[in-house]
Amino acid sequence: MATQRERPYNRFNFLVDLGDGNTEGPDAGFAEVSGLGMQLEVIEYRNGNSRENEPMKITGLARVGDVTLRRGLIGSLKLYHWINQIRNGDTNALRTVTIQLQNEDHTATVQTWKLLRARIVKHVSGPFNAKGGDVAMEEMVLAFERLELE
């Protein structure tokens, strides 16, 4: 349930559940989540015999963009197994992914985003650089059909 206050929450305390009920440990630990949002189309319509010269605005389809999750490469194959299920046509591979923003002391969830009927559509590991000192990263892009906020 969303918790409102005057001062904005920090953006660095969040949990990700990839649809398996797990938000603990390295498999569920992500460094970044981006692209959460939705957009409503507006359709303009006007009758030819309308007395007003402006069109009516009618709400059209709701659209959601893809969400990108990034984390340090930990050697886990869980994301690969999920994308492999999707690639092989497994109809049970669609999941509800949940992202929860936590308060500063991690005692409460202040807002939740649910990505319904989500699937991995892109998985990237790297880049790797022999001269660099950065952490090896992996990235996945999720496409989903509906966004709900709690």
Residue pairs with C-beta under 8 A, 6 or more apart in sequence:
1 109
1 112
1 150
2 110
2 111
2 112
2 149
2 150
3 103
3 108
3 110
3 111
9 101
9 103
9 104
9 110
9 111
10 104
11 101
13 101
13 102
13 103
13 104
13 106
14 30
14 33
14 99
14 100
14 101
14 102
15 23
15 28
15 98
15 99
15 100
15 102
15 109
16 23
16 28
16 29
16 30
16 33
16 69
16 97
16 98
16 99
16 100
17 23
17 28
17 97
17 98
17 99
17 100
18 27
18 28
18 78
18 82
18 95
18 97
19 95
19 96
19 97
19 98
19 118
20 95
22 28
23 100
26 74
26 76
27 74
27 76
27 78
29 71
29 72
29 74
30 69
30 70
30 71
31 70
31 71
31 72
31 137
32 68
32 69
32 70
32 71
33 67
33 68
33 69
33 99
34 67
34 68
35 65
35 66
35 67
35 68
36 67
36 99
36 113
36 147
37 64
37 65
37 147
38 62
38 63
38 64
38 65
38 147
39 62
39 63
39 64
39 65
40 59
40 60
40 61
40 62
40 63
41 59
41 60
41 61
41 62
41 63
42 57
42 58
42 59
42 60
43 57
43 58
43 59
43 60
44 55
44 56
44 57
44 58
45 55
45 56
45 58
46 54
46 55
46 56
62 146
64 115
64 144
64 145
64 146
64 147
66 121
66 141
66 142
66 143
67 97
67 115
67 141
67 142
67 144
68 139
68 140
68 141
68 142
69 139
69 140
69 142
70 137
70 138
70 139
71 137
71 138
72 135
72 136
72 137
72 138
73 125
73 135
73 136
73 137
73 138
79 120
79 123
79 138
79 140
80 123
82 93
82 95
82 120
83 120
83 123
83 140
85 92
85 93
86 93
86 119
86 120
93 119
94 117
94 118
94 119
95 117
95 118
95 119
96 114
96 115
96 116
96 117
96 118
97 114
97 115
97 118
97 142
97 144
98 112
98 113
98 114
98 115
99 112
99 113
99 115
100 109
100 111
100 112
100 113
101 109
101 110
101 111
101 112
102 108
102 109
102 110
103 110
111 149
111 150
112 149
112 150
113 147
113 148
113 149
114 147
114 148
114 149
114 150
115 142
115 144
115 146
115 147
116 144
116 145
116 146
116 147
116 148
117 144
117 145
117 146
118 142
118 143
118 144
118 145
119 142
119 143
119 144
120 140
120 141
120 142
121 141
121 142
121 143
122 139
122 140
122 141
123 138
123 139
123 140
123 141
124 138
124 139
124 140
125 136
125 137
125 138
125 139
126 136
126 137
126 138
128 136
